[in-house]
């Protein structure tokens, strides 16, 4: 019964529910909550099979054998993948506290992509609600608020994208001292539901945050904050001040999308001085530690690369056969550095994008990385034929193919994702490999083609070229994540295309003698 005293219990008190979906079943607290309210049928999805095994087998007696209930259908799957493939509709879809409070508050998830809280995900959930059904999302309360305003902004944008005229007419939100619950209804909130909402909050000393027609006098009454932050955020985001509020907010609360799925990335550079000034007053938790560590790692990688690239050139310049003022070493530096950045930019963008298709980061890394390396190896072998041409323009062929394929995938990825999510596991893996292989094949050509040209003129520079490419690869692995977090995967891919185009201009010319 204690679970009925949490904010996530709200939808069970608004109307009778019979068929619900729980995304992220975990150890079963949401299932216990649903059982307490006598739900006739529960579909529960959990990604981690080890958690299911522990609750269902080893700790079955301790857990009350909740995973063996007759009214429960349990699925080992990724949430978005299950929703994309199921044909069912539900009275309630529940997503409740899928991360630990300590890790969430520390900002450890800031670098991790999360496709559960994007605009496209919200739209998918709403499509699987029955008429007047609810989507319930419960998050930890943080001060200053970050999760809730970003979730509100994402949900409101998702509703607007679905041509909802009045998004606010479909929303309810409450909070306790520790959690907040946002309800999105597949229909207009009724007066009866508002009355039941007020009764539910009054009996449990929960604070109202938003319902259609709420006034400021009704909020911030029990768990009192310095200001009614969430109410103010809801009113601003639902009103005409939406863009200005998002821009002026001290944290990054821009709506998360499948193109930029970093829901927990709240860092803003303009807020950093203020946060640093508060470190002595207990403001450490406001720092996005993961993001700042990434910045620090990037700076160290750049410094190390500068040293490792410049030092050999300075120490063995005469042995490398570089004439002062020739500029040949500069063109080689730019060419191989651009290749190192561009290759990893595209590879990392595809790994992150294919997490949604393949349902798990491990599967995405395994399939995408293997497909890229194998196809790039095949392209490298094939490039021997192209390298025989003395024309400098020969490099244009693979670079043009890389650019065209990358643009095609960027523009059509949402449609491709929608199609692949509806197929079985084996089909997704095979189609993913087939999609990646042509691009990887072309990406494997520019590097050996340039090495072949260098070997004809200044072979002593080949180890240096390898080193430049290796340093660029280390930098790009970090830089790609930062760019994707800030601007999205599409920008990352187009930057890679631009780098490949710069590389074309610096392609070594075999006609230049030593």
N, C-alpha and C positions, 0 to 999 in steps of 0.2 A: 504493500500500500504506500510505502514511502515514495515510490516512483510517481504516484499520483500527485505528489507535492512538488513536482518539478515543472518548469515552464513547458517542457516538451509534451506534457499531458494535455495541453490546451485543446487540440483538435478533437479529442475524445469527448469533450464536454460541450462541443458546439452542436453536434448532431450524432445520430446513430450511424456508426461505420460498420461495414461488414467485410470488406475486402481491402487489405492494405499491403503495401510494399515497403520493406525496410531495407535501405541501402547502407551497407556497412554494419552487419549484424554483430560483429565482434564477439564478446563473451555473453551476449544475450540479454542485456538489460532492457533494450527496446522491445524484445519479444516478451519479456516478463511484463512490461508495461501494457502491451497490447492484450496479453492474456488476462491481466487484471480487469480490463474493460470488456472482456468477453467477446473479442473479435472472432468472427466465424472462420475466416481464412486469412492466413498470413503467408506471404511470400517474402523470404529473407535472402539477401545476397551478401556473401562474404568472400573477399578475394583470397584470404590466407587459409589454405587447407589445414595448416598446422593448428590454427586456432579452433577450427571446426572439430578437428580430431580430439583436441584436449577437452573441449566442452562436451563433446558427444560420447567420448570413450573414457579417458582417464579420470576426468572430474565430473562424470555424468551424474553420479549420486549427489555430489556436493552442489551441483548446479540445478538439481531438481529435474534432471533429464529434459530440459527445456527444448533441446534440439531433436527430441523424439516425440514431440506433441503431434497428435493426429491432425490438428488444424494447421500445421506448419509444413510448407514446402521450402526446402533449403537448397540454394544454388551456390556452387563455388564458381564465381565469375567476377569480372570487373563491372562496376555499377553502370557506367555508360554503355558498355558492351551488352549487358543484359537488357537495359532499357531499349537499346536500338533494335534488338532482335525479337523481343516479346511482342505479342499482339494483344496482350491483356490491358485493361484499364482498371484503375484503382480509385477507391474512395479517399485514400490517403497514401502519399509517398513521403516517407520519413527519412531525413538525413540528420542524424543527431550526434554531435560531439565526436567526430571521427579522428580527432587528434588529442593528445594529452595536453592539459593546460600548461604545464611547465615548459614543454617544448614549443608550444604555440606562442607563449608570452615571451620566450627568449629569442624569437625570430629565427629559429632553426629551419623553418620551412620556407624562408623567403626566397631561396634559390630553387626550390622544388616546384616543378610544374604540377598543376592540379586541375584536371579536366572536369571535376565534379561541380565546380562553382562558376562556370563560364556562362555567357549569354546563351550559347548554343545548347549547353546542358540544360539550363532552365527551360528553354523552349521544348526540348525533348521530354522533360518530365511533365510539363503541362499538357502535352499531346497524349500522355498516357493516364490522365486523370479522367474519371467519369464526370458526368455533368454535376456541377457544384462540389466536386472533390477538392481536396486540399493538398498542397505541397508544403511540408513543414521542415524548416531548416533551423537547427539550434546551434548556437555558437557560444564560446566563452566570452564573457564581458571583460573588456580591457579599458583602462583609463590611461590616457585619452582614447576614445573609441577609434578603432581601425577596422576590425572585421565587419562590424554591423553596417557602418556607412558604405563600405565597399560592396557588401552583399546587397544592400538596398539599391545602390546605383546600378549594379549588374542586373538585378531582377527588374527594375523599372525600365532599363534599356531593352531587356528581353521582351517585356510586354509591349513596349512601343514598336519594336521590330515586328511583333506579331499583329500590328495594327490595332492595338487596344487603345481606345479613345481616352479612357480615364483609368490609368493604372492604379491610382489611389483607391478606387472603388473596389478593388480586389485584394487589398492588403490588410493584414492585422499584424501588430507586433507588440510584444510584452517583454519585460525583463525582471529578473530577480537580482540579488546582489552578485551572483556568479555567472548566470547564463541569460541569454536572450533567445527568443523564438520568433521567427518570422513565418507567417502563414500567407500563402498565395492561393487564392480560390479560383477555381475554374468557373467563374461566374461572379455576380455582384454580391457583396456582403449585405446581408439582410439586417433589419432592426433586431430581429430575434437573436441572431448570432452576436450582435453587439451587446445586447443585454446579458447574454450568457457569458460573454467575454468579461464584462465588468464584474459579474458575480464570481467567476473563477478567480480573478485577480484579487478581489476584495477578501475572499475566504482564505487566501494563501499569502496575503501581503505582498503581492507582485505589483510592479508598476506598469501602468499602461504606457505604451510608447506611441502607438498610432492605431487609429481606426478611422474610417470615413466620418468626418464631422467632429473630430476630437478638438478640445480646447486646451490651452496651456495650463489652465488651472487643474486639470485632471491628472497631470503627469508629475513624476518625481515626488511622490508622497510618502513612500515607505522606505525604500533603499535610496536615501537622498544623496544626490550628487551636487557638486557646486553649481552646475547648470543642467537643464534637461537636454543633454547633448544629443541623445538619439532622436528625441522629438524634433529638435531644431534641424538635425540632419534630414529626417524624413520630410519635413515641410519644405526645406530648401530643394531637395532632390525631386520632389513631386511638383514644385512650382517652376516659375520662370527663371529662378536663379540657379538652376541645375549646373550649367557649365561653369559659372563663376564660382559656385560653392566648391566644386571639385578642384578647380584651379587654385583657389585660395586656401584650401584645407591644408593643414600642416603635414599630413601624410598622404601618400599616393593612394587614392581611392577610385582611380579610373576603373570602369567596368572591366572585368576579366573576360577574355574571349579565347576561342580555340587557337587563334593566331598569337595570342599573348596570354597564356594560361597561368601566369604567376599571381594567383590570388593573394598569396601571403607576402607579396613584395609591396611594402608600404613606405619604403625609404624615399625621402625627398632631400636633394642637396641643400635647398634653401633653408631647411629646418635644422640642418646639422649644427650650425653655430649655437642655436638655442639649446639643443640637446646637450652639447658639450658643456655649456655653462651650467647645466643642471646635474652633471655627474656627481658633484660633491653633495648633492641634496637627494640622492637616491634615484637619479634619472638614468641609470645604466640600462635598465630594461627597455628604455625607449630606443636604444641603438639597435639597428638591424645588423646584428653581429655577423651573420652569414654573408650579407652583401658587402660589408666593409672588409671582411677577410678576403673576399674575392678581389676587391680593389687592391689590397695589400699584396696578394699573390701575383696580380698582374704587374704591379710595379717592380716586384722582385724579378719576375720573368723577363721584363724589358731590360732591366739593368744587367742581368746575367747574359742576356742575348747580345747586348751592345758590347760587352766585354769579350764574349766568345767569338763574335763575328769580326770585331775590329783588331783584336790582338794578333791572330794569325796573319792578317793582312799587313800589319805593321812589322812583325818580327821576320816574316819570310817573304817580303815583297819582292826582293830580287830573285829568289828561288821560284816564286810564282810567275815570274816573267811578265810583270805588269809595268808598263812604261808610264812615267809621270804624265799626267794630262790626257792619257788615252781615253779615259772614261769607261773602258771596257769592264773594269771591276765593278763600277757603279751600276751598269746595266744588268750585270749578272746578279748583283745584290738585290736590285729591285725585282727582277724577274722571279728568282727563286723565293724571295720573301713573299711576294704576291701569291705565288702558287701555294706556299705553305698556309697562308691565311685563308685563301679562297677554298681550298680543298676541305679544310676542317670546318669552315663556316657552313658549307653545304651539308657536309656529313652530320654535323651536330644538329643542324636544323631538321634534317630528315629523321634522325634518331628521336628527337623530341616530338615531332609531328606523328611519327609512327607509334608512339606510346599509346595514343588514342586508338589507333587501328588494331594494334596487337595486344592491347589490354594490360600490359605490364612493362615497366622499364627494362627488366632483364631480357624479356623476349625481344623488345625493340632493339636493344643494343646488340644482341646476338644475331638477329636476322639482318638488320641494316648494316652493321659493321662487316659481317661476313659477305653480304652481297656486294658492298662497295669494294672491299679488298680483292675479292675474287674477280669481279668484273674489271676493276682497275688493273689488275695483273694481266688480264687478257688484253686490255687496251694497250698496256705497255709493250706486250709482245708484238702486237699488230703494228705498233708505231714504227717498228724497224723499217717497214716498207715506205712510210711517209718520210722518214729521216733521210732516205737516200736522195730526196729531191734537194737541189742546191738553193731553191727559191726560199726566201725568208717568209713569203706569204703562206707557206705550207701549214704554218701553225694556226692559220685562220680557220681551217676546217674543223678541228676538234673544239676550238673555242666557240665557234658559231653554234655547233651542235650542243655544247654545254649550256650556252645562253638560251637557246630556243627551248630545250627540254626543261630547264629550270623555270623559265617564265610560264611554260605550259603547266607544270606541276603546281606552281604557286597560284595561278588563276583557277585551276580546276581541282585543287586539293579538297575543298569542302564537298564537292560532288563525289569525288573518288572515295573520301572517307565514308560518306553516307552509304555508298554502294557496298564497300568492303565490310562495314560493321554488320550488315545483314547476312553475311556469309558465314560458313563454318570456320573453325580454327585452321584446318589444313589449307583451305582456299585462301584465307587471308595471308598466310605465310607465303604461299606460292605466288599470289598476285603481287605481294609486296616485293618479292625478289625480282619478278618480271618488270615491275615499275622502276626499280633502282638500277637494274643491270645496264640498260642503255646509257644512262647518265654516268654511272661508274666507269663504263668502258671508255667513254670519251674523256673523262677526268684522268684516266690513267696514262694518257698520251703526252701532254705537254712537258712533263718532267723528263722522261727519257729522251724525248726529241731534242730538248735543249742540251742535255748531257752529251748526246751524239755530236751536236755542233761544236761544243766546247772541246770534246776529245780530238777534233780535227785541227784546232788552233792552239789552245792553251790547256792541255790535259792536266797540268799541275793544279788548275783551279777546280777540278772535279770534287775533291774532298771538301773544299771550302763551300762549294755550291750545296753539297749534301748538308753541311753544318748549318748554312743559312736556312735551308728548308726545315731542318729539324728545330731550330730556334723559333722560327715562325709558327710551326705546329704547336709548340708549347704555349706561345702567346695566344694563338687563335683559340685554343681550347678554353681559355679563361675569358678572352675578349668576346667570343661568340655568345657565351652565357649572359654576359653583361648587356650586350646589344639586344639580345632576344628579350631580356627582362624589361628593358627600357623602351624598345621600339617594336618588338614582335619578330616573328620568324620570317615574314615576307621581306621586311627591310634587310634582315640578315642575308637572305639569299640574293637580293638585288645588289647588296654590297659585294658579295662574292663574284657576281657577274662583272661588276665594275673593276674589281681587282684582276680578273682574268683579262679584261680588255686592256688594262694598263700593262699586263705582262706581255701582251702581243707586241706592244711598242718597243719592249726591251728584249725581244727574242734574239738570242745570239746569232750573229751572221757569220757563217763559215768562210765567207770571202775575206774577212779581216785576218790577215796573217799576224803571227806573234810579233 
